[in-house]
């Protein structure tokens, strides 16, 4: 029997964004469509990527990460992904194939905890997976979306969710004097499963379809039908849509389901819009076509500034190219400005610490009582207070909080630090280096060097397989 999908929504937390450290110039100038061909090099950017994010720019990243599962997923991989998102000034990060079984409550809790500990910047995430009983946390497929910084303030109440089979996740963001914009991260399975029997995303969807009287429909056909219906519903409400992800098929074939999606849901492919006639290239290391794509509503095409496909392993150890699209914030959202309140990086009070909360409230109440604050409050409520008395009450409330904090034991700082960030980065590069040497994937070398250069760390990779012994 079909069950609802497992999902998790991580409430936002806050931090002051670091200043960009990468001062290099734009990669692949606009209009230089001859810079790339089918014989691409690992360091080639397809399209345009601007290392320094310009003002009034909303930056979106989509990429297939080949799984978050593993014993270091929650204390290493997720924090590193979020740290990279902040470093690269990415507002929205769309992830496909996180491969976590969110059916387990413990897995949900680990995801929550990992996102919270990764940074104190304002961050929120939406994870989706199908529901299948497994003996481990590993479950192929799944999608996720992470938003950081001021853009978290744009999320509409209830404007988040996903598909019950984990095929897509989304956020709805508010616009000034306009309807919403819905950003969707999507994953479509291969035409055939890698194994006849198993728990692949293909099998998960096949089982769900069989249990919902859709046994005659292929999982890919169902994906196109269901995503088309979802997008059409968004358009019917006047919302604009951006979709990105790993679709395991290209739009360049007449039989493509993506072409049906584009035609039925009235979508445009920004890459083809900007680089029509560009030589074909692969977005999957062992493939020949662009199977990772971005689509959007015609109404927001004018907001697109640049779009680019990253070199291999530019942001993770995945065998898919990451996609980055920059859009003009004022054009996309209208003249919306946000001034979210900020908090110190380490709060003294934790609301789940009952003993500390009680101590805080007792001390705050004592301070307010001893300074006649409640009498002043009654005068304010009765509209009998002078301006000076209102200001005095405001100061007393602030002083009460300060006084109470001093009585509370200072909370241990978050474990995440620059030192740990650098160590995690070196560990990830070392793992990719070992994989390269074992499999003879020398074409990945330049992609690793780009990541090292971007980090600013002094780190040398090996090119000799003998070093593995």
C-alpha positions, 0 to 999 in steps of 0.5 A: 500500500502506498504511503506518504513520502518522507520529508524534512523541513529544517527551520532557519538559523542565522549567521553573518555571511562571509565576504567573497574571497575569490577575486578572479574574473568571469569564466568563458565570456558571454557570446563566446560559444566557440570556447566549448565543443564535444571534445571538452577539457575537464577545466572547461566551463560551458556558458558563463560563470562569474566568480564574483557574484554581482550585486542584485543577483540571485544565484541558483545551483543544481547538481547531482551529488551521488549520495549523502549516505555514509558514516560521514554524511552528517558530520562532514558532507552536509556541512561541507555542501552548505559551507560551499554554498555560502562561500560561492554566494549561492542563494538556492542549492538544489540537490538530486540523489541524496540517497537517504531514507527519510522514513527513519526518524533518526535519519530525519533528526540527523539531517536536522542536526547536521544543517543546524551545526553546519553554520549559524547563517540563516539557512533552511532546507527541504529534503524529500525521499520515497517511503520504502522499508530498508535495513539501513539509512541508504535509499537511492534517489531523493531530492533536496533544496537548501536556501541560505542568507536573506533569501530565506526571508522570501519563503512564503508561509507553507511555501515548501514541500515536494513529491511523495515519491521524492522526485522533486522538492521545492520552495515558493518565494514571494515577489513584490506586488506579484505572485510567487516564484516556485523553484523546483529541484527534480530527478527523473530515473533512468529508462531501465533499472540498473538491477532487475530486483532492488531498491533503486529509485526506479523500483520505488516508483514502480511499487508506488505506481502499482499500489495506486492503480497506475501499473500500466504507466512507466515511471518516467512517463508518470514523472513527466505527467505528474511534474507537468500537472504540478507546473501547470497548477503553479502557472494557473495560480500566476506563479513563475517556475524554475526547474533544475535537476538530473533528468537522465535524458536530453531535450535534443531528441524528438522522443524526449519526455522533457520536450513534452514537459516544455510544450505542455507546461509552456517552459523555456530552456535557458541554455538553449535560449542563450546558446542556441546552436552550441556544440553538444557536450556531456553533463554526465562523465560516462555519457555523451549528452546534456542530461542535467538541465534547467527550465523556466517560465517565459515570464522570467527569461528576461531576468536571466543574467548568466548560466554555466555548466561547471567542470567535473568535480568543481564543487563535489566528487560527483560524476555530474556537472553542476549548473549555476544560473544567475538572475537579476534580483530586482527583475525576478522578485521586484524591489524587495529589500530584507533586513532580517534581525541578526543574532550573535553567533553563539546564543547563551540561551537554548530553549530546550535547556529547561533548567537554563530557561527557568533561571533566565526567566527568574532573573529577568522577572526579578530585574523587571520587578525591582525596577518597577517595570510592570507598573510602567507597562500598565501605564503604557497599556492604558495609554497614560505613559509619557514618551520618556516612560515608554523609552524607559520601559523599552530600556528596562526590558533590554536590560532585563535580558542582559542581566538574565544572560549573565546569570546563565552559563555560556553555551559551548560554541558550535563545533563548526570552525574554519579549521574543521572546514579546511580539514574536511575540504582536504579530506574530500580532495584526498578521497577524490584523489584516491578515486582518481588514481584507482580508476585511472581518471586523470581527466578529473585532475584539473577539476580537483586543482580548480577546487584547491585553487578556489579554497586558497589552501596549500595542498598537493595531489598525487598523480602516481598510482604507486602512492596508493601502496 
